[in-house]
């Protein structure tokens, strides 16, 4: 294959000898397994599983039990091979490198049968010097070792002491010792995902040739000078200089919108050299800052940095520069022990509303730009402003962070260590240092990233005794923990990035953890830092179940995906809640039964004699349960932002677990695999609204709080209405006097004993009526219409099966669903099967005869297609 060369040349007659050549090795490769019995083409970037699937050697890896049937793939050793011809004499070049942006994971790389390097880390860039190995005709081989076997071998060689855990719980059908390999940790299995330990060249690969120098890294950091009240820009560029002579030239920084055209003389000597540029922005120039979604614009400025060097050599980098500050505030709170834990962006305290991000697919080559945009657009469409990139997945691709910058999504960025202790032998630590250095360089210019976090739950795992380790080894484990996360990761991060905070773990007690030697006896202290909270057995409708913490970075409940999503990876015999498939797909011990137990607290379990209908009804009820549980919990956290009760409160973050799915299975997600919104995601759109009334009961008194994330004060009124289950006619309502809702506050707007409220509504009891409420001004709705159930719905009196019909019409690219109902209907669920798109609202309480809902398709569709696929379910349909 003849490869095209990308030449970076000065336009004014610079000779070929002064060029930098970049030769892409993406595209078609060949692979074979260990004994050569399987040989086939493979795409790069990509992985072995995808290559086998594309050649129809295997079926969809997600289909039924294929994650078990295809375990052999990860246990084999695969080799990637590419032959290529270069049309230039590479001996003309002083330096030729083979660069891999990402190799998954353990491999030996050979060029023309000569070993040129080894890899053992999925998360770092590798550059191998091939100056004296490359020829006109070449063959490159990447010989992978089974990651499963490698991890096992590394664990066996670590004989000094046990580094737990050994294996995931049997219910996860996973592989062992993932903590001994620097690879996507959940690829060995997790409680929401399958085990697919991939092998492959998963990112870009290329040859770079140069004579004078090469630009290896380019990064920049906006810095605000509080004393001078001005913005500055720090730009760092790393060069590999191979010329023995001094290389001189100019660095030109241009940001036209900020009237910046700065020229700096530079000199580069032989070796690895870093050029640091400092740009002062005139105080008279107005710099618009980057704000999280819902708090302002995501203004960015186009910047070009050009290096014009001796001999006509020219490098040019273009980037979008955003200006924002971030501060993690941990300070005393009046009437409360401990410290606050919240983020300020541009000096403004921000309540973080959002979720946790996991890898979008087990096979990263299937994660397209369209998929990322769809998932991240769904984040802001649900009024979220933050995501936590969880530490058991991957450092996401560049486009992910670029989209978050564009959309205003704040990122809590974990380093990729999760739910385990880790070794600290020399080669492991060397690899981690390279990984962290690379990722900080790659990511620190993104304003969306507001904090680094060293790991997921590893402080808690060690100090709370998750693995029953012997007490005599605790000192060793603590020493390893501090060595890895503090002396290495933290040190590298703080050296490379002084613009955002570093948290050692999540959950953590923040500065209290630091003061206690980087590990707290109880990392779940409600008066410090962040917490993770799960309780599947207590009543999720009771707000007293939930902790009044400073910041809740994980919480949630499971549900099943919709039938249309499951149908793609199952067969008819699987369509039962008691089937082998349903059990196999559930990776949480007792997860399926715990969902039913939580459902049964407030709803009737499906009892249809038709097995398929009973299965579909159960799927629906798991989503109802999950949505209502997370709603109750999130509203509790949001209304706790300003108040201190019994010394607890001042909650300033709610990130539920989890946003997205890696495959089609029960999980904590609000978005199904492929992006379809579960009922929870529609609920999130409401419970994360910038202005929200929240209702709850305490000692038989109904309280309604107003919660505002708005940037300014607003005058409004609260309307409280009481409906009966048996009629679409409103029973009674009351309207408060106008009041001013202050920006960024949560306050009590209304309180009344429930018996007194019902006394004023003829014929109403707790079982026969329901309360709704909303905020408005001059007749204009300012908030979602929220509701409060006065009893469990399994005890509701007068609830009838509703006949709900829809008339579908088209307006431009949007479809209008005009709904009519014969009765009050809770949890109305509109479904169009596998037609991709989302509704403007769904899972709602319908208390009026008519309602209009819009459908926004993600791909072209038609009225007739929607009519054929449309199905509506409400709660009474499951009886």
Phi, psi and omega in degrees: 000131179268122185263139177282147180255138172260114183257130174259097187238149169290142183287348188254058167082018176294141183283167181299328182294342181263003185278161166248128183250131174241122184242113182285137174248019174293169172106225189274124172236176171238148177229156170214157179275184190302317182261006177077008181287340176238122176226131187199162175285155178214145178270143173237127001294150180171191180213169184298316181303316181295321179297316179295321179292317181296331177267008178061027173282329171235160175273185178307119181300337181274354184287127174045248186254022186294338176297333174276317184294334184255019179300332183301333183297315182285342181272351179267162176256121186250150179235132174261135182226139174218130172258137180208152181244136177254135184269011176233159178278106185291348178291347177290344188261140177288327184218131176229124180243146168256118188245125173249120175286337177191125176238132183246099354222306186262119185204159168248133182252129179237140172237121182054044177071007178257122176297126182244351179173168177234154177231148177211016185217118181292340193257014181229162175273142175241134176231121183245134179283116180241022185307319185258011183244330185287147180227185175291315175255130188224154170225125179250136178234135172239105185264107182273149170254144177309123179296329180293313181292319179301311181300320179295318180295318179297321178295318180296327181282344179272083189266346186296320179196162182286135175243093187280165359274163176284303187223155173290163177304146182306330182297340182273351180052043187256184178252167191256158170064036180296337180289354179262006179225135180275082186214160176312112189296325181283356178289346175267005179112147176210179184280002174229007186211166183275169174262109174224078179289098187283161169227141178158173174267097194268353176227188186297150174221140185201166171252136176238128180234138182202161182248319184263299180198170179219142177273112183271315182226146176220123182211161183209155183218116172287137181229131179262128178268104184296324183291314182274348183056046178225159175263142172232163180229123178257123183242129180237133179227131182253126181244144167258110184260116181258348178289138177282345180267154174298132179254119181248163177168198182234147169248124184244120178253124181232123171229086189306318184293341178252015178057039182251125172215089187248133179243133178232133172283136179229155175226132182241125176258166183305137176114191177281117184233141178247128175259123178248124179246144180233119183249120176265128181264127183305133181298335181285343180276128179280119177256117177277133185271160175275133180237151172296156178308132179091352183240359180154190183275161176254060185291131176229159183236135180285125180237139173236129175243122183240132175251115178251111190244171180309146176078012179082009180287134187220128173242137179227131177235132176244143181204162173262127180253129177242145181246123175197154174248155175221140179219133172265116187261117175233098186216162181300149178241134180299136178065024179213133173289163178087202185224157174291170174204094180207164183254138169252130173248123183053036177085356183257126175297131182239128171280120180280119180243120181174216190208188180247135183260131172244167178306138185283349179197151173293336183244101191295338178293345177273353181274100185271167175300319180298321181294316179299315181296320179299312182294317183285328173296325178294335176295306182287331177295338178261021176063024176275157175231003186208149171224146170256119176278106192289145190282008176252010182249241180225158163288119191292165182292161184307319185296328177302309183289326176297320177293321178295321174302313184293323186267350180081034180262115176288141182242123167268111189257108172285149161278157195275071175222127188211133168050044181195162164267158186229151176288161178228029177292165193301312184290328176296314181293321177301317180295317180297319179299318177297318179300309184293317178302314181296314185290323177295316176301316186291324194252344193291344179281355183274123179292336182297328180282115184253345176202149170261146175225133189293328183192170176254110168067013183281331172296315179296318181301318182286312188278339179262004173069041182297330191248013177051043177289154181290134182305328182295341181261359184303318180300320179296316181294320178296317178299315178299318181300311181294321178300313184288305191272332184259301186289337180251291186299309182299317180300315180295317181297312183292330175290324185268344186206108179257015189258355180213157183288159173238126177250133187290323182210171170219119004282160179206162175264017174064230183295336175294319175300316179302314182294335181267019177085027174079000175219127179259143176303327177228091181292356181259021179300122185291344183267002181217150166057209181247161176227161167247137184221126175222134176207103185269348187261328178289162181289114183285350175279349182264111184297340179292345177296333194261149183280137177271079189259173179285323186200128183245106187263354170209135170191158178163180180219152180278159166207168174267151173288172181291161182297323181297330177283316180292326185303328183292338186236023183216171176238171188303325181292346181273351192273062176210144181292342180258007184288163176298324179297315181297324178287318181295324185283341181272115183256009173255127180304126180064016184301315182294318181289325179294326175298315180296321179296319179291320176301314187294342177296329187227353183227162174273135178287146180299143180223024180297143177288340178278117187299318182293318179295320180298322179294313180297319178297323179292317176303314179300315183291329175296323178288323175299311181301310182301313183298315182291323179295310183291327175300308182301317182291316182294319178297326176298315180294320182293320181284351180269006189293329184250346189256152172241121178236122183052039177081000183245151175138210185059045179287128185230021176194137177220102179243100184284156176262122001222166181286302195238169180247149178266340175203184185268099186195165173295140180195184180271004191289159170253348174242128179285164174303125186101345173105354181299136181284126167284171177302323180303322183291323174295321177296320180299322177303326179275311187284349171259011180302147182298333177231123189214129167272135183238125181250142174200165179247145172218116180055049175070012177250132175273121175251141172234120178263152167255131179238128182234130169253009183290152182283351183218166179286149178219142174271140183198179176226156176253130174252129177242126183235148176240129181242153172258144180296335189270356185211149176276358178278132178295135181277308179198164178205159175217153185233129179283167171290155177300144178215165178258121175269116184282150181297138173065033181230162174230120185221155176286127178255336191203139171210136179200135174302137183300318178302321178294319179298314183289331180299328180275004181238102188307129174080004185270135169234174177300323184280338187257352186226163180221149183252136172234160184200153180203166179252141182207166172215130180051040178079358181265127180290126181254344185225167168297157171277115180261173183212162175222124177278134181270350176205168173299143183287342175291344178255006183297136179255131177091004180281118183252160171292130183263134171268103184252125180242159180225133170255123187254131176222166183245136173230100184065235179266006182248149178247137184257126176251106175270111187262146171228139179231151179267349184203162173300135186223117174274150175054052178290121185243114178265129184224134176240032174063232185267007177290117186287134180157182177218158177267160175291332176203156182194160180069023190269167173268119182258111183246000179236161188296326184231155176201142178249129179233144181254147176243126180252102183286146177265347174219158181303137176213188184216165177302315183294321179294319178294319179298320181291328184268344189292135174215139179238139179228139167230173193304315185294342177293341181272356182279000000 
